[in-house]
């Protein structure tokens, strides 16, 4: 990492990795304060949407030194996109973070159209954004995280064998929820911030039905934002409504599921959601 970026993100390395599917990913690895793998091995917390999230989440690694509420030591791996594709991260994430076969909610299409009308995106950008939602591969991306990226992190950084975590927000939160419902055994705790469960026909509900009465050992922490529910955007209202429905079905039978409502918008909630996950799932008792 260059001297400039090192000054902004202390103790952070950066490398790029091409998946077996031919996609290029940028990976930021932030080590905890005074980390020495020769004496102490720590688990990994994977954070999605690295191009956006790394600057707001990686600095929170100092919570491991908080004298009032210390967080269990962890090494953070933020995963985003590399090279020319990095500028298109906002649409490429649709391909990787959304479960296969997930319907595109009409309210979401309406929100994209509003973005065109307000000048937030061009018609070409909107079409490319929606195109990535028509063939989604969260299953392939999960395989990349667990079978390709994680072995490299283990090898290069000497991490612990267990105790790993995953955090995602928005569509990243949808991916986190999807991952928890698959029963993936790599992660012992998963944070899902404002997961994009936008309709009653979401694949998440199909996963819930398939899960039946089975229990998953991993902790799941879900956050929602008060201003999503109380605002006037239908897509955000739907996300809170349907995520609440998921929570009602889960918390009635599993003590491993926790939740919190934050006083944020969808845009401002990422860092607060990550901190809520750390405090709930990774605090030192």
N, C-alpha and C positions, 0 to 999 in steps of 0.2 A: 504494500500500500504506500502511496506517495506520502511525503512529509506533511502535505496539506491535509489530506484525509486522515492521516494518523492523528493529527492534532484535534480533529473534530470527533473521531471515533477511536478513543484510546484503546490499546490492546486488541485491535481488530485487524485480522488478515482478510485478504480477498483473493478468491480464485474462481475460475470458470470451469464448468464441467458439461460435456455433451452427454445427453442420455442415450440409452440404447435405441430410443425412438427417434433420435436425430435432432432433439431440441437442445438449445444452449441455455444454460442457467448460470447466473451470477450468485456466488455464495460468500457471505460475510461471516466470519467466525470471530466472535468476541469472547475472550477468555476472562475469567473472574479475576478480581484483584489478587496479585501475588501468586498467580497460578503456577504450580510446578507439578506436572503429571508424574514425575519420578517419585514424589512423596504422597500426593493426594490426587486420586482420580475422581472426577465429578461427572454427573450425568449431563445430557444435552437437552436443551429446550429449542425446538425448531419453531421459527417464526416465519409465517408466510408473507407474501407481498413485500419482499425485501427491498425493492426499489423505493417503496413508499414508507415502509414500516421501520427500517433499520435505524433511521435517525431519531425516531421517537421511542423505540423500545430498547435498543442496545445500551444507551446510557443508564438505564435502570438496573444494570447489573451491579451497580454500587449498593443496591438494597441489601446485598449480602453482608455489608458492613454497617447497616443501620443498627444503632445501639438500642433502639426502642422496639422495633419489630424486624428482626433479622429474617432474611429469606435463605432457604437452603442453597448451598453453593450449586451453581450450574454454569455450563458453557453454552452460549447462545449461538445458534446457526440460523442466520436469516437467508431465505431463499428467494431470489428474484430472477430477472432476465438479463442477458448479457449482450454485448456488441450492439449492432444496429437495432436488434429487437427490443433493447431496453426501453427505447422511447415509446414502444407500443405495449408496455406492461399492462396497462389498464384493460386492454381487450384480450391479450394473451392469457391472462389469469382466468378468463371465462372458460377457456379450453381445459385448463388444468384443475381448476378448483370446483367445478360444477359436476355433480354426479351424472353418469351416463343416462340419457333419456329424460333428464329433467325438463319439464315444460317451461316455456317462456311465458310468464304471466302478462296478461293484457295491460295491467297497470305498469309493468316495467317498460313495455313498448311505448306506452303513453309518456312515461318519464323521459325516455330517449327522445321522443318527438318534441317534448318541451325543451330539451337541451338544444335541439336544432333551432327552434324558434327564438330562444334567448341568446343564441350565438355561442353557446358553450361547446358545441361540436358542429362540424360540417355534415352534410348528408353522406358524403363518402366515408367519413369517420364513423358515423352511426351505422351505416350498412356493414362496415367491417366489424364493428363491435357486436352487432346482432348475429353476424355470420359465425362468430366463434361460439355462440350459444346454441347453434344448431347441431353441433357434433362435439360433445363434451366428454372428457376422459379423466375424471377424477381417479378412476381405478388405476390407470397407467401412471398418473403422477404419484399416487400412493406407493406403487411398486418402485418408482424411481427413488423416493425418499427412503424407503426401508431397505431395498435390495442393492442400490447403487451408491447413493450419497452417504447413508449411515455407515457402511463398512469403511469408506474412505475417512470419514471423521474419526471413527474408532482407531484406525491405523495411524493417522497423522497427529492426533491430539491425545491419544492415550486416555480415552474416556472410561467412565464406569460402565459396568455391564448392565446395570438396571437403573430405574428411577427417571427415565427420560420423559420429556413432555412435548406437547404440540400446542401451538396457539395460532389461531386464525381469526380474521375479522371480516365481516360482511360476507362476500363469497368465500373468503378464507374461513369464516365461521361456519359456513355451510359445509365446507370440506372437513373441518374439524368434527362437526356433528356426524357427517357421513363416515368418517374414519372410526369414531367411537362406536357407531352402530355396526360396523363390520366386525367388531371384536378384535381389531388389530392389537397384537400383544406387545409391540415394541414400546408403546407409550403407557406410562403409569398414571399420567394426568393429562387432560386435554381441556384447553380453553376455547370456547366458541363465542366470539363477540358478535352480537347482532346478526346471527346466521340468516342467510338469504332464503328462508323458507317462505316463498311468496304465494303459495296457493295450497288448497286442500288436495290437489293432485300431485304434490311434490313427491319425489322418490323417497324422501325421508319417511313419509308415512308408510310407504311400501316396506321400507327397512324395518320400521317399528312393528309392523304386522308379522314380518318374517322372524323378528327377534322373539316374539311370543313372550313367554314368562322367563326366558333366560336372563341371567344377571351378568354384567360385565364387571371385571375387577377394577378397571381403570376409573379414576375420578373424572367427572365431567363437570365443568363450571361454565354456565351460560349467562351472558349479560345482555341486557336490552337497554335502550335509552329512552328516558321519559319524553324527550322532545321528538322522538320518532312517533310515539303513540299520540301525542297531543298536537303534532303539526298537521299541516293540510295536504301532505303528499300521500296519495293512496298507497303507493308501493311500500313506503315505510310503515304505514298503519297495518298493512297486510303482514309485513315481516314480524311485527310485534305480536299480532293476533295469532298467527299460525305457529310462531315459536312458542308462545304461551301454551298453545294446545299441545305441542310436543312435550313441554315441561310438565304439564298436568298428567300426561300419560306416563312419564318417567318417574317423577318424584313420588308418585303414589306407591311405587313398588321398589325403589332403589335409594338407599341412603347415600350412594356414591355420587348422586347428582345434586348440585347446588346451583343457585342463581342469584343475580343481583340486578336491580334497576338503577341505572346511573343517570345523573342530571346532565346529559350531553345530547348533542345531535348525532346523526349518523356519521358526519364528517369528523367531528371533534372527539368521538368516543373511543378511538383506537387505543391511545395511550392509557386512558382510564380503565379500559377493559383489560388490557394486559396487566396492569398493576393489580386489578381485582383478582385476576387469575393467580398471580404470584402470591398474594396475601391469603387467598383461600386454599390453594392447593399445595403451595410450596413454602409456607411459613414454618419457622422452627417453633415448635410448641413450647 
